[in-house]
């Protein structure tokens, strides 16, 4: 049927394309073109601070220099350490909170909402908030409460964001505080979807709590847990804002110098645009590879379930 008021000869497909085309053009301009342009620059020597100087093609030299640089591997090790530690702690805390909240009790809705508040905040706000809490002198809330113990042991206030041994711990604590509720939310959704009759049947057979958790809860909720782990792993690998704000642009030495932090310095401090684009694509390849491993394992788990 032809809609009234439309020009003659305009069919349904043309009407659909008339509405879709502006969106597709905007998508290409804002997403696909920068992606292809950065890929092009990754094979060139180019500095954004010298836009009049043309980009010079150097092949894979940017990639080879990055992959042969020992400092770059240190950044990847720092990033991997942060990702494993932060995501593991967030998974344990989030799943544990979900198990506690997966029952009826007074003020459940209000308590759940309060727990979810950290993940609704801006990472920059969270970083500033925790930077004041982790202040190196006794004006910081953490050192203020620890001061009696530190004075007894004749120790100086802990430099949470200035001490290389403590800076990464501080970043992990802040990221865990912010994103454990995300793990809890996904886990709680999975736990709520488990049919109650399975637990009732297990109770009739006098199954233990561990048996029900091992053979009912864990298998049925594991697909959603893997999805939550996938999202958090991807996000943690490219985490930048909390490190930048909390440790004042990278912190002491390379203690919190993640790949994203180094990428920022390459692009906006040294203005080595070509090398920065190559670093971004190396990071992208790693994230895609990890995502494929997660998805493959997720398909196996869903098949077994």
N, C-alpha and C positions, 0 to 999 in steps of 0.2 A: 504493500500500500504506500502511496505517495503522500507525504505530509502536506497539509494545506499551507499556503503561504511561501513554500519553497520554490526556487526557480525550476522551470520545466527542464527535464533531462537530467536532474540530479537524483541519482539512485541512492539506496541505503548505504552502499559501500562508500560512496563519495561523501555522504554526510558524516559517516564514521571517521573517515580520514581527515575531514575538515576539522574535527575536534581533536583528533589524536596528533596531527602534524605539529602544531605549536609546542605540545608537550615533548614530542620526540626531538625537535630542534633544540629546545632548552636542555634536555638530557644530554644530547651530544655536545653542546657548547660547555656545559658545566662539569660533565663527568668524563665522557669518552675522549674528547679532544685533549684535556690536560693529561690524561693517562697516556695517550699516544705521543704527545709532545714530550713528556718526561722520559718516555722510552727512547725517543729520538735523541734527546740531549744526553742520555746515559752513555751513548757511544761517541760523544764529542767532548772536546775541551772547551768549556764555556763558563764564563763568570757573569752572573746577573748584575754585578757592580760595573761591568764594562759592556753595556748593551750594544754599543757601536762596533765592538770587535766581533766579527762573525765567528760562529761556532766552527771548530776545526775537528774533522772526523779523525778519531784515533782507534776505532774498532773496540776491542774488548780490553783496552789498556786500563780503563777506570776499574773494571771488575777485577782484573788480575792484580792491580795495585792494592785494592781493598782486601782481597782474599789472601794476599801474601804479607799483609801488614800485621805484625804480632799484636799491636794495640787494638786493632779491630776485633781480633779473636778474644781479647780480654773483655771488650764490650759485649760480645756475644755470650761469653761465660757469665758475666755479671747479669745480663738479661735472663739467661737460662736459670741461674740461681734464684733470681727474684720470681720468675714465673712459677717454678716448681714449688718454692716455699710458700708464696702467697696463695696460689690456687689450691694447694693441698690443705693449708690451714682454713681457707674460706670454705672448702668443701666439707671439712670435718665440723666446723662450727655451724655452717648453714644447714647441713643435714641433721645435726643434733638438735638445733632449734626447731626444725620442721617436725621431728619426732615428738618433741615436747608439746608443740602447738597442735598436733593432729589429734585433738580430743576436745570435748566440750568442757569449758570451765568459765567462771565469771570473768567478764571484761576481756574475753578473748580477742574481740575485734579491735578494741582500743590498744591492747598490748601488741598485737600484730602490726597495727599502723605505726606505733612508736618505733618498733624495731625496723620498719621499712624506711623511716625518715632519712637515714644517712645516704642511701642510694638515690634519693631525690634531690640532693644538694649538688651544686656545681663543684667539680673537682678543684677549681681554683679557690673557692670559698673553703672547702675542706682543707686544702693545703695551708692556707693562711691561718685557719683556726687551729690546726695542729702545730703549726710553727710556733705559735705563742705558747701552746701547752708544753712543747718540747724545748722551750728557751733554755739556753745553757746555764744561766744563773738561776738563783732561787726564785726569780719572778715567774719562771715556768711552773705550771701546776704540778707536773710530774716530779721535778726536782724539789719542789716545795714539800711534797708529802714524803719524799725519800730523804730529805735533809737530816732528820734525826738519826736514821740508820747510817748515812754517809758521814755525819759528824762523829758518831761512835767509832766508825772504822777509820776515821781520820782521812777521808777521801774527799776529793774535790767534786763539785756538781758535775753530773754526767753531760757530756757534749753530745746530745742525741743527734743533732744535725751537722756537727762539726768534727766529730771523732770518726775516722774511717771505719773503725770496728763497730760503731753503733748506727751510722747513717743508714745502712741498708735495713737494719732491724726496724728503725723508725719508719722507713718507707713501707715496709711490709705491714707494720701495725696499722698505719693509716689506710692503706689499700684494703686490708682485711676488715677494718671497721666500716669502710664505705661499702664494700661489695659482698660481704657475707650475707646481708639480707637478700641479695639477688639469688644466691644459692638456696637460701631458705625458701624463697617464694616459689622457685621452680620445683624444689623437692616437696613442698607442701601441696602443690598442685598435683604432683604424681601420687602422693600418699592419699589425697582426698579421692582420687579416681579409682582406688583399689576397691573392688566389691566387698561389702561387709560379710557376705555369706561365706567367703573363703575363711575368714577368721572364725566364724561361728562353727563351720565344719571342723576346723582344727581344734577348737575348744571341746567339741563333742568327742574327738579322739584323744583328748587330754594331751595335746601337743604343748611342748614347752615354749616359753617366750622366744628363746633363741631359734627354735625350729621354725616358728612362724616368721621371724625376721629373715632367716636364711633362705627359706623356700617359698615364701609368699611376698613379703615386703620388698626385699632386695631385687628379685628377678623382675617384678612388675614395675618398679620405679626406676630401674637402671637405665632405660632409654632416655628418660627425661634428665637423669643425672648426667649422662654423657653429653646431652645437648647443652646443659648448663656449663659443664667443664669445657666444652668446645668454645662457647661464647667467651668465657672468662679467660681461657688460654689465649685466644686471638686478641682480646682487649689488653691483657697484661703484656703481651709481647710488644705492643705499640704504645704502651703507657708512657706519657711524657709530662702532662700537666702537673701531677702531684710531685714528681721529682723536681721539676723546675721551680715550683713555688716553695716546697718544703725545704729543700736543700740549697736554695739560692743558686739556681742554674747549674746543677750538677754536683754540688757538694764537694767534699774533700777528695782531691785526687780522682781516681777512677772508682771510688767505692760505690757510687750510685750512677756511674756513667753508663747508662743503658744505650742500646743501639739507637733508639729514638732520640735520646739526648745528644748523642754524637751526630746524628743526622741533622738535628737543628743547628748545631754549631757549624757543620760543614756548609749548610745552605745559607744561614743568615748571619754568621759571624765571619767565616772565611770567604763566603760568596763563591764557593767552588760548586757551582750548580750542576755541572756534569757529573762530578764524583758523588754529589749528594743524591742525584737521581739514580745512579748505579746502586748506591747503598739502599735506597728505598726499594728497588726491585729485588735485591738480594733478600731483604726482609720480607717482601711480598711472597717470594718463592718459598721461603721457610714456612710462613703462615699457611700458604696453600697446601704444602706438603703435610704439615701437622693436621690440617683440617681433613684432608683425604684419609689420613690414618684414623682419625676419630670417626669419620663417616663410615669407613669400612668396618670398624669394630662395632659401630652402632647398628649396622645392618645385620651383623652376626648375632648381636644380642637380641634384636627384634625377631630374627628367624628362630632363635632358640626359645624365645618367649611365646 
